[in-house]
Amino acid sequence: MRLTKSSVDNLPSPVPIPPAKHAQAFYRDDQLIGFAVRITETGACAFIVETKVNGKTRRKTLGRYPNLTVEQARKLAQKRLGMIAAGRDPEAEKKESQAIGVTLAQAFEDYLIARKNLTPKTLRGYRDAMRLGFDDWQGRALKDLSKDMVEKRHRQLAETRGKATANLFMRVLRAVFNFAANTYEDARGRTIFPENPVRRLSATRAWYRIDRRQSVIKTHQLRAWYAGVMSLKSETVRDFLCLMLFTGLRKHEAAKLTWEHVDLADHTLLVIDPKNHHDHLLPLPSVLHARLTQRQGAARLSPYVFPGDGKTGYLIEPRKQIAHVIAHSGVDFTPHDLRRTFITVAESLDIPAYALKRLLNHRMGSDVTAGYIIADVERLRRPMQQIEDFILKAAGVQETAEVVELTRRPPESSLA
C-alpha cells in the first residue's frame, strides 16, 4: 500500500496476529522501498526505514505516529535512503561523530567496562591515577590531549608525587589510549586515535628510571628480627609475619588466606586467585604447621586465618606492629622484603630452579623442559622444610623438625 494518513489511521491495531511476546506487524510503502510502519502488540505505531548496508539489514526507527506525520516520516526516510545509496552509512557516521568527541572520563569508564576481571585493588589504583593525575583533563576530548601536554604533566607529577608515581599514572593513561585506538572508529572502520601521545615518553626516553627495591633481611639480622616479632602482643600479627617469611607469600595472599583452604591433615595450604591467577598449592613446613594448628584451635567466628577488625574481615597491613618490630630489632623491612628473604634463602640452599619457581608460583614461560615436569606438591616438601629450618637456625630458635614425608591421599571414591 501507499502509506498515507488515511491508510495508517485505518490499520488494525493492536497487531492482528496471535498474541506473542514482542509481536509486531509491518506495513510497507509500495512506492518508497524501505519505508514502512510498524505496529506492536500494544498498538504502538512507529515509522521505520529498512535497507541493507554492506550486506546487512539495518532498521532505523524514525519516530512514532502521530507525533511524526506520514509526510515528515517519508522525507526522513528519503534522506536516509539517499545517503545509503550514495555509499554513506548514517549509523557509522553517527558513531564516528560520538567517538570523535569522546572525553577522557568516558574513555576511561569504557576501558574499565571492557576490563571486567580487574581486582578491586587494581581498579582502585586506576581510579586514583585518573583522579590524582588527570582530574583537570576528565572533561577534555581525547583527541585534544597532545604529546606536549603529556610530557609536561609527566614532569609535573614527578615533582609533586615522585618519579615512580609519575610513571605509574602515565602507564594508566597509555592503557586508556591503547584501548581507544582499538575501540573508536570512523565510518570506514579506521581508528580515530592512531597515535598514542604517551609514546612521546618512550621516544624521548623521558620515563624515569626506578631501581627495583632489593632489600632483604640478612642472615645475621634474622635473630634480632625474630625476637622483635615474638615481642608483639598480637599473636595474629606474629603468625602473619612468620607465615610470609616461611612461605614467600605476598602480603595480600597471606592476609586473605581462609581456613577452608588450609588442610592441616595434608600439611598444605591453597592460595586462591593469586597475582598470576593460577591457584597455588604449597606444603606446610613443620613449625609453621604447628603454629596454624594452634591458631585453628583458637579460631572462632572468622573464616580468615588472620582476621581483622575492618570491613574486609581480614588483616590489613599492620603498620604499627611492623614499626614496633623495626624499633625493637633495628631491622628496617617491608612485608614484601619477607618474600625476597624467602627467595634469597632458597637460592642459598641451592634449591633447583624449577622447584624454586614452583614455590614462588612463577610461570615457567616458554621453557620446553618445564612443560614435562609435573608440579607435585610432595616434591616441594623437602625444600620447603629446608628453608624453614635454615631461617629458624639463623634466628636462634631450637624448634626444628625433620621433614614429614607424606603420600598423597587417595580420592574420596577409593575410600569407600
N, C-alpha and C positions, 0 to 999 in steps of 0.2 A: 504493500500500500504506500501511498504518498502520505508522509506524516504532516498533518495539519492540526490546527487547534481542534477542529471538529472531530477528526478521526481519533486523536488522542483522547478527547473527552469521552468518546464512545467505546473505548477499550474496556473489556471486562476487568474488574478489579474487586477483590484480590485475584491472584493467579487462578485461572480456571483449570487447575490440574489437581490430582490427588494431593492432600496435604503432605508435605515433607519438609525436613529441616533445610532451611536456606533455599526453598523452591523459588524459581523465578522464570518469567516468560519474556521473550524478546520479540518485538515487532519492528521489522526493518524497513527503512525507506527504500523504495524501488528506483528512485532517481539518483540519490546521493549514496553510492555504495559505501557501506561502513557506518552510516548514520542510523541510529536505532533508538528505541525507547525500551526501558526495562521496567517491569512491574514485579514486585516481590509478593510473597505470601501474605504480607501485612497490608498490601495495597499501595506501598510507596512507589512512586513513579519518577524515573530519572532518565535523562538523555545520556547516551553513550556514543563514543566513536570507536570503531574497531578496525584495525588493519594489521598488516604484517610488516615487521621491521627485522631485517636480517634473518628472515625465515621463521621468526617467532611472532605469534599472535599477541598484539598489545591492545588492551581495552582501557579506555580512559573515560571516567565519569565526568560529564560536562557540568551537570547541575540538576537540581530537582525541578520537576514541573508541579505547580505553575509558577514557582519563583523565577524560573527561566522560561521564557516563551519559546514556542516552536521555532520561530524565525531567528531568535537570538542563538538558540542551540544550533541551528543549521549553519549560521555564519561561523560559529566557533568550530564546528566540525569541518567545514570547508577549509578554514585556515590551517587546522591541524593536518588534514589530509594533504593539503598543498605543500606544507613543509616536508612531510614524509616523501611525497612524490619528487621533491627536489633533492632528496638524498639526506635530509636532516632528520635527527632523532630528537623530538621535543623532550622526552623524558631524560635522555642523556644530557641534553643541554641544560635542563633544569638542575640535574645532579651536579653538572660541572660548575654552574653558577654558585651553587651552595658550597661546593668544595673549595672554590677559589677564595671565598670569604671565611673559611673555617678558622676559628681562633685557636690559640694555644690551649686554652682551657677545654674547648670542645674536642680537639685532637687528643689531648691527654685523657679525657674521660673515655673516648672511643678506644684508646690504646688499652686502658685498664679493663674494659669490657672484653676485648679480644684476648687479653692475658688472664684467663679465668683461674689459672692454677697458682697465682701468686700467693705466697704465705702472708698471713697478717703482718708479720714483721717487715717483709719486703714492701708490701703495699703501704704501710705506714712510712717507710723510708722514702718511697717515691713521692708520696703526697707532701712530705716535709720538704723534699727538694723543690717541688713546684712552689710551695708556699714561701719558703725562706729564700730561695734563689731567684725566683722569677715571678713574684707576686704582681709586680707592675706590668708584666707582659701578658697576663692572663687574657685580657680583652683584645689584644692585638691579633691581627690576621697573621697566620703562619708565614704567608708569603712576604710579609713586611719585616720579618726578623732577618737581618743581614749578617754577613760574616763579621763585619766590623763591630756590630753590636755584641755578637757572641764573644769575640776576642776581648773586648773592653770589659764585659761582665765577668769573664773568667778571671781577669786581673783583679777586679773589684772584690770578687768573692774570696780570692786568695788573701787579700789584705784584711778583710773583715772576719772571715770564718776559717781561714787556714787553707793551705795548698791542697791537702788531701780532700777536704770538703768541696773545694772548687772543682777538682777533678771529678768527684762523685756526682755533683749536681749536673755537670756538663754531660756526663755519660747518660744520665736520665733524659736530658734534653735531646741528645743524639738518638736515643732509642725512639723517642716520640717522632722525630723527623724521619727516621727509617721506616717506622710504621706508616706515616703519612704518605711516603713515596710509593708504598705498595697498596695503599687503600684509596686515595682520592685520585680520580681520573677525569680527563676531559671527555668530550663527546665521542672522540675517536678511540678511547680506551688507553690513552697515553697518560703517564703520571703528570700531575700538576706540579709536583715538587721533585724535579730531577736531581737537585743538588742539595746536599745537607750542609748547612752553614757551619756546623760544628766540626766538619772536616778541616776547616781552616787551622784548627789547633794542631792537627797532625801534620798538615803541610808546612806549617811554620815551626814545628817542634816546640809548641808552646805548652804541651802537657807538662805538669810539674813532676819531677822525679821524686817518688816517695819510697824511701827504703823500707822494706818489709821488716817488721819487728822480729827480732831473732832471740829475744830474751828467754832464758830458761832458769830453772832452779838448779844450780850446780850441785854436784855430788856432795861437796863439803858443806853446802848450805842446808841440805835436807834435814839434818839433825835439829838445827835451830827452827827451821820451818815447821817440822812435825810437832815440835814442842809447843810452838805458837798455836798451831791448830788445836792441839789437845787442851790448851788453856782456855779455849772458848767455852762459854756456858751452854751454848746451844748444841745439843747432840746432832740435831738435824744438819746444821751448817758444817759441823766436824765431819760427819759421814759424807756430806755432799762434796766437800773438797777432796776427801780421800778417794771417793769413787772416781772423780775426774782424773786424779793423778794415777790411780791404779788401772784405769781402762782407756784413758786417752779420749774420752767422750767430750764433745763440745758442751759448752755451758747449757744451751737450751735443750740438748739431747738428754743430759743428766737431769735437768730440772723437771722435764715433762715425763720422766720415767714413771710408769704405773706398776702397781703390784700385779696387775693382770699379765704383764709382760716380764715378770721375774719368776723364773722356775727354779726354786731352791732345791727341789728334788733332782733336777737335771743339771744343777750348777750352771745355769745360763741366764742371760738377760737379753731382751729383744728391743732394739730401738726402732720405733715405727716412723716411717717417712723422715729420715734424716736429710742432711743437706743435699745429697745426690739422689734422693727419692728411692733408694734401694734399701729395704729393711735390713737391719744389721744385727746379726745374732753373735753374741760374744760369750765365751766361757767365763765363769767367775772363779778367780783365784781363791785360795782357802781362807785367808784372813778377811778379805772383802766379803766372801760368802758368810762368814761368821757374823760380821757386822750387820749385813742385811737380814740375816736370820733373827738377830736380836731386835732389829728395827721392826720387822714384821710382827714379832710377838707383842711389841708395844703399840703397834698401829691400831687405830680405832676407826674413825669415820672416813678419812680421806682416801681416795683411790690412788693418790700420788705417794711415791716413796719418800719424797721430800716436800711435804705440804707447806703452804704459805698462807698468810692472812689476807692476801689481796684478792681481787676479782677472779684472777686466773685459777686460784686454788692451789697452785704450786709455787715453789720458792723462786722469787726473783733475785737477781744478783745481790748477794748480801754485802753491800759496800762497807757498812760499819764493821762487820765482823772481819772482812778482809783487811781493813785498815788496822784493826786490833792485832791481827796476826803479823802484819808488816811491822808495827811498832814493837811488838813483843820479840820478834825474831831478828829484826833488822834486814829481812829479805824482802825486797820490793818485787811484787809479782801481780799478774792479772790472771783471771780464770783461764784464758787461752794459753798462758805460759805453762799450765799444768799439762795440757795436751802436747806442747812442744817438749816438755821434760820427759813425758812418757816415750815419745818418739826417739829422743836422744838416748835414753837408757836402753831402749830396744836395739838401736843401732850399735851401741857399745857392746852389747852382748852377742853381736854377730848373728842376730835372728835373720833367717833367709828373707830376701826382698819380697817374695810372694806372700809369705806369712805376715810380714810387716804391713804390706798393703791391705791384706785381708783384715788384720786387727784394726786398722785405721779406716776401713771401708772406703779405700781409694779405688777408683776404677782401674782396670788393667789396661784400658785403651786398646790399641791395635796390636798388642803383643800376642803373636800367634801361639807361643808356648803356653801363655796363661790360659788360653782357651781350652787347653786339655787338662788343666788342673781342677779337680773337684774341690770346691771350698767347703771343707768339712770342719765343723766346729771342734771335733775331737782332736784334730791335728793342731789346734791352736791352744790347747790347754797347757801343754808344757811351756811354750814361750810366754804365755800369759803369767804362769806361775813364776817363771824365771824373773820376769820384770818386777813382780810384787816382792819377791824375796830380795832382790838387789836393793830396791827402794827402802824396804824395812831395815835391812842391814846397815845401809848408809845412814838411816835415821836413828840408829842405835836401838832399834826395837828387837827384842829377842823372840817375838811371837812369829815364828816362821813355820812352814809346814811342807811336807812332801807333796808332790804333785798327785792329785787324786785322779787315777785312771778310771774313767767311766766308759761303758759301752753305750751306744745309742739305744734308747728304749724302743722296744718293738711297737708297731702301730696298735691302736686300741683293739682293732678287729682280731688280732692274733692273741689277745689276752683272754678271750672268751673260753 
